[in-house]
Amino acid sequence: MKIIKKLFGLDKLEESIAKAEKDLIDANRRLEEAEKAANIAKDQEDLAKLTPKERASRKKEPWVGVLETHVNQDNIRNGFFELDWNDLFVLKLKQEGYGEEGDLDEEIVDRWFRELCANVVVDGDYGGPVNTGVIDINNVKRNNK
């Protein structure tokens, strides 16, 4: 049988087919790797376009941030912070005892923020009671919670 294959050149054809099959398998593997790399790059590009809040929400992480700090120009001792957060941050605050079901998200975040500010004062050893004034909660329509 080998002689016949050699005589008609079938042995070379079989070798050529085996090499082509191996090359095809290698090409498919490289294609899969390239597709994975392209998908990873696309995901990273998409993540880069998101706001920090959207990134954290997509990753299912609690998030809170200061949007803006407002200072009263007539009385530098007065001002306020404009905060934003995601639902996972409020859930985390509830788990830590800052609120219960039925409480407004703004109330829960306000409790946490007041305590945070008080701790900053105590840790900073500024001493004495601090009159924090009145907290005015304005609901801001949010696209993403």
C-alpha positions in Angstrom: 0.0 0.0 0.0 2.9 2.4 0.8 4.4 1.7 -2.5 1.2 2.6 -4.3 0.8 5.8 -2.3 4.4 6.7 -3.1 4.0 5.8 -6.7 1.0 8.0 -7.2 2.2 10.7 -4.8 -0.6 10.1 -2.4 1.8 10.1 0.6 2.8 13.7 -0.2 -0.9 14.6 -0.5 -1.7 13.0 2.8 1.2 15.0 4.5 -0.1 18.1 2.8 -3.6 17.5 4.1 -2.4 16.8 7.7 -0.3 20.0 7.6 -3.3 22.0 6.3 -5.5 20.5 9.1 -2.9 21.5 11.7 -2.6 25.0 10.2 -6.4 25.4 10.3 -6.6 24.4 14.0 -3.8 26.9 14.8 -5.6 29.6 12.8 -8.9 28.9 14.6 -7.1 29.1 18.0 -5.5 32.5 17.0 -8.8 33.8 15.8 -10.5 32.8 19.1 -7.7 34.6 21.1 -8.0 37.7 18.9 -11.8 37.7 19.4 -11.4 37.4 23.2 -8.8 40.3 23.2 -11.2 42.4 21.0 -14.1 41.8 23.4 -11.9 42.7 26.4 -10.8 45.9 24.7 -14.4 46.7 23.9 -15.5 46.1 27.5 -12.7 48.3 28.8 -13.6 51.1 26.3 -17.3 50.9 27.3 -16.3 51.0 31.0 -14.1 54.1 30.3 -17.1 55.9 28.9 -19.2 55.4 32.1 -19.4 57.7 35.1 -17.8 56.4 38.3 -21.4 55.8 39.6 -22.3 53.8 36.5 -19.1 51.8 36.7 -19.7 50.9 40.4 -23.3 50.0 39.7 -22.3 47.8 36.8 -19.7 46.1 39.0 -22.4 45.8 41.8 -20.4 47.9 44.2 -21.7 50.5 46.6 -20.8 54.1 45.5 -21.2 57.6 46.9 -19.6 60.8 45.6 -19.5 64.5 46.2 -21.0 66.2 43.1 -20.3 69.7 44.3 -19.3 71.7 47.3 -21.3 74.9 47.8 -19.9 77.7 50.1 -21.8 80.8 51.1 -19.7 83.6 49.9 -21.3 86.0 52.5 -20.5 83.6 55.4 -17.7 81.2 54.6 -18.8 79.1 57.6 -21.9 78.0 55.8 -22.3 75.7 52.9 -23.3 72.3 51.9 -22.2 69.2 49.9 -24.2 67.9 47.0 -24.0 64.1 47.1 -25.0 61.3 44.8 -25.1 57.6 45.4 -26.3 54.3 44.0 -28.8 51.9 45.4 -26.1 49.5 46.6 -24.7 52.3 48.8 -28.1 52.8 50.5 -28.4 49.0 50.9 -25.0 48.9 52.6 -26.0 51.8 54.9 -29.2 49.9 55.8 -27.1 46.8 56.6 -24.9 49.0 58.8 -27.9 50.3 60.7 -28.5 53.7 59.2 -32.0 53.0 58.0 -34.9 50.7 57.6 -37.3 49.8 54.8 -39.6 52.7 54.2 -37.0 55.3 55.0 -36.2 57.7 52.2 -32.8 57.1 50.6 -32.0 60.8 51.3 -32.7 60.4 55.0 -30.5 57.3 55.2 -27.6 59.0 53.4 -28.1 62.1 55.6 -27.8 60.1 58.8 -24.5 58.5 57.5 -23.1 61.8 56.3 -23.9 63.6 59.6 -22.1 60.9 61.5 -19.2 61.0 59.1 -18.9 64.8 59.6 -19.2 64.4 63.4 -16.4 61.8 63.3 -14.2 64.1 61.3 -14.6 66.8 63.9 -13.9 64.5 66.8 -11.0 62.8 65.1 -9.6 66.2 64.1 -9.7 67.3 67.8 -11.4 70.6 67.0 -13.1 70.4 70.4 -16.4 71.6 71.6 -19.8 71.1 70.2 -20.3 72.1 66.6 -23.5 73.7 65.4 -24.0 72.1 62.0 -27.1 74.2 61.2 -30.0 72.8 59.2 -29.7 70.2 56.5 -32.0 71.0 53.6 -32.7 67.9 51.6 -33.6 68.5 48.0 -34.6 65.6 45.9 -32.7 65.6 42.7 -34.2 63.5 39.9 -31.6 60.8 39.2 -31.2 58.9 35.9 -29.5 56.0 37.6 -29.9 55.1 41.2 
